[in-house]
Amino acid sequence: MGTTPHTFLVAANNPVPVSDAQALGLPADAEMTSTIRLATARRPEDTPLARVFAARSAPRRSRSTPPPFWLHGGPDGRPWCSVHPAAPDTHDVHTPDGALLARISRRPGRLLPWPRRVRWSVRFTDTPRQVTGKEGTWYSWLVHVVTAPAWILFTLFALLYAFFDGTTDDHSFSQPARTRWLTPGAGTLLDYRGVREVYRLAPRGLDVRLAYALAVLQTWERKRGA
């Protein structure tokens, strides 16, 4: 997994069944649903940093509780960790031998009774230290709110045009998404850039497995909310 800072992305793909799933510690009907790749290596033939597996028969869950998934190393295929829902917006990350590595939680955003951003947190089992990140910077949310009326009008006109023209372009007005995960004394450990949809990781204070698990969960939440 290494400790070198790098920029990566979560690349979804058509589910690929796993031929010998149980030998890899996966459910019998496991399939590869996505990969973790370097931002500079987007070709399908490039070896991914990690592979993401899920069970095909896993029950459909809500936006706040995506199904369990497993992370395996890309170059060697070794199991890295598994992520299982513990409660709505709460997931436990386990090592291959079943030990609890950390708990990832998501606090939804809201407008009333006072505004607050979506917050992601990582609580470790062996230390009281916590890593947290809020979606959208305060200044991007300020611009978002101030310009919202203009974007809403643009979206309505675009949808009306698409209705008569038959185009299927996405004209939705997305919310600020940049997320910086920080911890006291260590600065930014993981930085998500919403425009390019990439993550910049500084592994000095955040296990690579947890960074990738966070990225998969946030990508799931973002795609479900789209």
N, C-alpha and C positions, 0 to 999 in steps of 0.2 A: 504493500500500500504506500509506503514511503512517506517522507515528511517534506517533500519539495512543494512549494506553493505552485498552484496551477489553476487554470480556468477550464471549467467543464460545463457540460449541459446534459440534460436528460432527453434522450432521443427515443421517441416511441416508435414501435414497429408492429407489423402484423404479427399476432401471437404465433410463436414457433413451438410445437410440442417437443418435450424432452424425452429422448428415447429410453434412457436408463435413469429415470427420476429418483427412484427409491435409493439407488446406490449413492446418489448425491445428497441424500437427506431431505428430498423434496416429496410433496404429495405425488401419488401415482399419476394424476392427470395434470401435472405441472407443465407450464409453458412459459417461454421467455417473452415478456411483454414489452420490455424496453431495455436500453443500455445506457450506461454512463460513459460519455466520450469526452476527450479533450476538445475544446472549442475549435482547435485548428485541424481536427481530424474528423470530418463529417462523412467521409466515404464509407459505405457499408463494409468494405473489405478491411478497413483499419481495425486493429484489435482494440476493443473497448477497455476502459479502466475497470468496469464492473458490469455484471449482467443482473437484471431484475427478473425474478420469477414469481408467478402467482398460480394458484390452482384454478383450473378452468371451471370447476364445479363450485367454487366459492360463492356463497349467497351474495346477491346484490345488496349493497349497503348504502346508507345515506352519504351525503357530501361530507359529513363530519366523521364518518367511520368507514374509510376505505377498507377493502379486504386485506388479509395478511399477505405479506410478500417477503421474499428472500433475496439477499444480496450475495452474489458469488464473485470472486475475483475474475477479472477479464483475462489476463494472460495465462493463469494456471487453472482457473475454474474452481478453486477451493472455496468452500462455504465461508462467508465472512460474518453474517449475522442474519437474524430474522426479525421482522417487525409485525407485531400483533396488536390489534385494537384492545385497549383495556377498558375504555369508556368513551362516550362521545367526545371527539376532539382530543383524545388521549391515546398514545401508543407506547408500548414497551418494546425496547430493543434488546434482544437476547443474543449472546454469543453462540457459536455452534454447539457448545456443550450444555446450553440451556441456562447459563447464568445471566442474570439481569445486568445489562450494561448501562442503560439509562432510560429515562422516560421523556418522551416528547409530547408536549401539549400545545394546543392552539386555542387562544382566546379570541372569539369572534369580535369583529368591530361593530360599532353601533353609532347612531346619531343622537339619540335621546336616552336618558335625560341629559347626558353631556357626550360630546363626540369622543370616540376613542378608536385607535387603529387596531387592526388585527395584530395579535402578538403571538410569536412562536417562542417556546421555551424548551430548554434541554436541562433536565435535572439528573445529575450523576449519582450513582449508587455509592461510590467510594469517597465522595467529597461533597461538602455543602455548596461548592461553587456552582453557579448557574450561568448558562449562556442564553441570552434573549435577543430577539429581533422583532422590530415593528415594521409592518408593510407600509411603504411610502414615507418619504421624508416630510417634515412639517411644511417646508416651503412648496413642495410639489402638491400637497393637499390644499394649500392656500390658493395656488394657481388653479387647481382643479375646481375648487368651489367658485372662485371669481369668474372663471370662463365657462362654467357649466351651462348657463342659459344659451350661449352662442353655440356650444357643441350639441345641445339638445335640439335646437332648431336645425342645425346642419344634419343631424341624424334623421330627423323627421323628413326633411326634403330628400335626403339620400334614399330612405326607405320608400318614399312615394315614387321617386324616379325608378327605383329597382322594380317596383310593382308593375309599372307600365312598360319598362324596358326589358324585364325578364332576367336581369343580372342577379347574381347570387353573392356579390361581394359583401364582406362583413364591415358594416359601418357603425358598429357599436362603439360607445364611448367608454373606454377602459379606465379603471381607477389606477392611481399611482401604485406601483408594485415594488419599487426598489426596497430591498430588505437588507439591513446590516445586522448580523449577529455579533454581539459584543459580550465581553465579560470584564469585570473590574481588573485593572492592572495589565490587561493584555491587548486592549484595543479591539479592532474589527478582526474576527476570525473567519467569517464567511460573508460574502457580499453578493447579493443577487441583483443583476441589472435587468430590469424588465424589458427594455427596448430590444436587446439582443437575446434575452432569455438565457443568459449564462451566469454561472456562479464562479466567483473568485475565492479560492480557499487558501488560508494560511494555517497549515496543520499544527503549528506550534502549540495550540491550546485546544484543538478540537479534533477528536478522532475522525479519521477519514470515513469510517463506516457511518458515524453519526451525521457527518456532513452530507453524505450521499443519501441517507435515509431522509433527512430533512428536505433535500431537493426533490426526492420522489414524492413525498407527502405534499409539499407545496405545489408541485406540478399537478398532482391529482386534484387538489382543491381548486387550482386555477382553471383547469380544463373543465371540471364539473360546474364551475360557476360561470363559464363562458356562454 
